[in-house]
Amino acid sequence: MYSNILTIAGSDSGGGAGIQADLKAISATGAYGLSVLTALTAQNTVGVDAIYPVAIDFLKAQLDSVRRDIRIDAIKVGMLGTPEVTEVVAEFVQTHQCPVVVDPVMVAKSGDRLLHRDAIAALQTLLIPSATLITPNLPEAADLLETEEARDQAEMAQHADALRSLGCKAVLLKGGHLAGEIAPDVLCDADGSTWFESPRVETRNTHGTGCTLSSALASLLGQGMSVQEAVAEAKRYTAGAIAHSDALDVGSGHGPVHHFWELWERA
């Protein structure tokens, strides 16, 4: 029996991030993807042209339809946009006893802001305490902690520990914004801190990396892996998706990662 993984996030018309990336990553890692849209975006590999939030009543209708009929084995939460959306999603998540991965999507790769600043408090107090795992990058962690961005691995460890004090069970703080040949991520959970390091891949095609990693994590947790196991496997999968991204020819800006790199190579 395959696991059912629900992603709650915004749509990306360019197909590289958001719901589209989530469903690809969930499928590629062996689970069945369900989706609830929080917002529509008009975007491509260059930037975001428009954001159209989903009406709250329709958001609730989507959540109710899925909940009423389909078993949910894990939930991934991505772009939320507003305090109202964050509150509705938090209430929904609190009614489920399954792994929850929260990717605090705040700013697009292009620099366009995707989470209103007045929604950060709702994210901190309502949603993060219900999370099994949160997956911020360095700028997102700084936003959540209202501090300066971590400049090295020592500060990363401090920020990860501070984020876990918000109430989530574990934090995977992604260090891709640090300079250097190695991209370090730190997992902070009840057992302490564990570092995961990957060689940095020289490519501009990194659009949707965070969505891809967090969705793979939700998929693997929903299939029964521990957090440590899921992080190791999701990072292996995502690193491969980045390494093979130049095989795609999508847009003139930050292109998408290659979600089906393993499947297409075998084919």
Secondary structure, DSSP 8 states (H G I E B T S, - for coil): ---EEEEEEE--TTSSSHHHHHHHHHHHTT-EEEEEEEEEEEE-SS-EEEEEE--HHHHHHHHHHHHHH---SEEEE----SHHHHHHHHHHHTT--S-EEE----B-TTS-B-S-GGGHHHIIIIIGGG-SEE--BHHHHHHHHTS----SHHHHHHHHHHHHTTS-S-EEEE-TTS-SSEEEEEEEETTEEEEEEEE----S--BTHHHHHHHHHHHHHHTT--HHHHHHHHHHHHHHHHHTGGG----SSS-B--TTHHHHHH-
